[in-house]
Amino acid sequence: MFADQYAWNETQEGRGATAAMNTLNDRLPLIKLTPFGAVWSVIDAEAHTVVSKTADGKTLLTGTSPYDGIEVAVTVEDNRNHLKLGPYDPTELIRLPVAVTAKANGHTWGATFANYRGDLEPNVWMIFPTDMKWTLDGKPLADLHVTFFRSNPYIVFPIPDVVKGQKASN
């Protein structure tokens, strides 16, 4: 688990926390391997984000967040065949992240996103992929199938009191 500048392990979900600050640098790039984490990185980069096109015509957004120094490249695809999303009809144009790479700690992290759904979190105009494949330096890291989603990581990962006050070791 990690949040902000803290990392910890848990014996059960939400219980038995012990500080694991020496793992923070390895865990930090993982947030970039979600659509929201990837897009927020290029938003944080602001005017330094570079927009280009891939060979197959998809949009590529590349930028480095000034907050963590991780370079992120997000591939975005135009989509006119999606679920109804709030006021957007299924044939209206939306743009979905389909892949990301993040460079950190001398490694290249990667992810692909597929099968976006809008019913994982009720009453919210958000869609989230149900399938994510993660890589580290081109080798498989995780093959994830999402069945439930909460959009607020501060609710999902509150920092345990036992971890607060610990310092990261570099």
N, C-alpha and C positions, 0 to 999 in steps of 0.2 A: 504494500500500500504506500501511497505518497500523496502529499498535498502541500502546496506552497514550497517551503524549503525543508520539509520533514519527510522521513521515510520510516516505515515500521512494518513489522510482521504481526499477524494475528493468529491465535490458535483456533478461533472460531470467528465467523463473520461478526465484526463489531466487538469482539471480546479477546482478552488475553494479549493485549498489545505489548510489544517490546520494541524499543528503538532499533532501527537498522539504518542509521544515517550513512554508513559506508556504501549503501546500495543506491543512494539518491541519484547519482550520475548515470547509473544504468537504467533506472526506472523513469527518469525525466523524459527521455525521448518517446516513451510509450504513449503519452497523451497526444503526440503528433500523429499517431497511427489511427486516429479516429477522424471522421470528417470534420467535426467541430474543432478539434485541436489543430488540425492541419490548416483549416481556413483562418482560424484566429491568428496563427503565426503570420500569414501574409497580410492580414489586416493590421497587425502590430507593426509590420515593416513599413506600412503606409506608402509614401511616395518612392520608397526604395524597391517596391515590388516590381518585378519585370514580367510583362505579359507577352507571351509568344504562342505559337501554334505548334502542335506535334505533327508528325508526318501524316497522320490520318485525320488531321483537321480539328482535333480537340484543343481547347484552350489550356495553356500551361501557365500557372502563376508561381513565380519563384521569389522568395524573400527570406530575410533573416530577422527574426524577432529580436529587438534590442533588449528584451527582458531576459532571454536565456541564451542568445547567440547561436541557436540551432537553425541551420539553413534548411528550408522546407520548399519542396516543389510539389504543387498540387495540380493534378490533371482533372479538368472539369469538362463534362460532356453536356451538350444541349439535349433536353429530353422533352418530348411532346406526347409521351405515352406513359403516364404515371397515374397513381391513385388521386382522387379528388383531395385536395389539400386546402382546407379553409376556403377562401374565395376562388382558388385556382381550379378551373375545370381540367380534366385529364388531358386535354389537347393543347392547353396553354403552355408556353415555353417556360421551363424552369431549368436551372443549371445544377447538375449534381456532381460532387467530387467522386471520381471513380478510382483514383490512385494517388499515392503520395510517397515521396522519398524524404527522409530527414537525415542530415549528416551531423553526427555528434560523437565526441570522444574517439575520433579516428575510425568510426564505423558508419555504414550506410544502412539505415532502417527503411523498410518498405512496407506498403500495404495496398491492397486492392479492396474495393467495396462493391457489393452487388446485392440485388434483391431488396431495394429500398421499400419500406412499409411505413404507413402513417398511423397504424393502430397500436403501436407498442406503448405509447404513453397517451392516455385518453385526454380529450379536451385541449390538446395543444396542436398548433399548426406546424408540427415538425414531422419530418420523416427521417428514418434512420435505417442503415443497411442491416439486413439480418445475416449477411455473410461477409466476413472480413478475413483476409489471409495476410499474415504478417511474415516478413523476412528480416533477417539480420545478415548483412554482407552477402546477400544473394541466396542464403540458405533458409529453409523453412524455420520459422520461429513459433507460429501459432496459426491454427485454422479454427476460427471462431464462428459459432452460430449463435446469434443473439435472439433471445426469446422474450426479454424484458428490458426496458430502457428507462432511465431517469435522466432528465436533461440537466440537473443541477448537481455538479460534483461536490459542492460544499455540503450538501445534504447526504450524499452517498458516502463521502470520505471525510467525516469530521476528524480533526487531529486529536488523538487521545492525550489526556493531561500528562500521562507518564512520558510522552514523547516531547512535549513542549519544553523548551529550554535546552534541548540537546543541540549540539553543533555538528554540522557536516564535516566529515574528514575527507580531505582531498588527496 
